[in-house]
Amino acid sequence: MKGYLINPFDQTIKQVTLEKDNTLKQIYTLCECQLIDAVYSIDDHTVFVDDEGLFVENQRYFKLCGQPLAGKALVLGVGEEGDSTDAELWVEDILEERIDWVAEGITYQPSMSFTAWE
């Protein structure tokens, strides 16, 4: 299965190949993390990131459509039943247009807010 690895450490987007079996384990390995979250959907593609990325020391960031994300991310396609599939070749061009690399040394702090509805 083909995907795209977004790497803010060297500011690259590279095509990667995953085996159909053990996809989750391979995502952990590629994103160098222990927990993932699907944070973005781009034209039937999902962006997986480190769910604990904001807590990692010496982290690097990138912005996807203006939203800051921490660490490496993996983009995969989504099948009709919600399973991961090949990322389409044109996704790399879309990602390059929508990604802004965040300069080294800039950090983001985790935060949470609540809104009371009356």
SVG drawing of the C-alpha trace seen along z (x, -y; Angstrom):
<svg xmlns="http://www.w3.org/2000/svg" viewBox="-30 -30 46 39">
<polyline fill="none" stroke="black" stroke-width="0.4" points="0.0,0.0 1.3,-3.4 1.3,-6.4 3.0,-9.7 5.2,-10.4 5.3,-14.1 8.6,-14.7 9.0,-18.2 12.5,-17.3 13.9,-17.4 10.9,-19.2 10.0,-16.5 7.1,-14.6 8.1,-11.1 6.2,-8.3 6.4,-5.1 5.2,-1.6 3.3,0.4 2.4,4.0 -1.4,4.7 -0.9,6.8 0.1,5.0 -0.7,1.5 -1.1,0.1 2.3,1.3 3.9,-0.2 2.2,-3.6 3.6,-3.6 7.1,-2.8 6.9,-5.4 5.6,-8.2 7.9,-7.1 5.2,-6.9 3.1,-4.6 -0.4,-6.2 -1.9,-7.7 -4.8,-9.9 -6.5,-10.5 -6.7,-14.3 -7.5,-15.4 -9.3,-14.2 -8.2,-15.5 -10.1,-14.3 -10.8,-10.7 -7.4,-10.5 -6.6,-10.4 -3.7,-12.1 -2.3,-10.0 -0.2,-11.8 1.4,-11.0 -1.4,-11.5 1.2,-12.4 3.3,-14.6 2.9,-17.7 4.6,-16.0 7.7,-15.0 10.9,-16.9 12.8,-18.5 9.7,-18.2 9.3,-19.7 6.0,-20.9 4.3,-21.7 1.0,-23.3 -1.6,-21.6 -4.2,-24.0 -3.1,-26.4 -3.5,-23.7 -0.2,-23.0 0.6,-19.3 3.5,-17.8 6.0,-15.3 5.8,-13.0 2.5,-12.2 1.4,-9.6 -1.3,-10.1 -3.2,-7.1 -6.3,-6.7 -9.6,-5.5 -11.7,-2.7 -15.5,-2.4 -15.6,-0.5 -13.2,-2.9 -10.1,-0.7 -6.7,-2.2 -5.9,-2.1 -3.3,-3.5 -2.8,-7.3 -3.3,-8.7 -0.3,-10.1 -1.8,-13.6 -2.0,-13.9 1.7,-14.8 1.0,-17.9 -2.0,-18.9 0.1,-18.4 2.9,-20.6 0.4,-23.3 -1.2,-23.0 1.8,-22.5 3.8,-25.2 7.0,-24.1 7.4,-25.6 10.8,-26.9 13.0,-24.9 12.7,-26.2 9.0,-27.1 6.9,-25.1 3.2,-24.6 1.7,-23.8 -1.2,-21.4 -4.4,-23.2 -8.0,-22.5 -11.0,-24.8 -14.7,-24.3 -17.7,-26.2 -20.8,-26.2 -24.1,-26.1 -27.1,-27.6"/>
</svg>
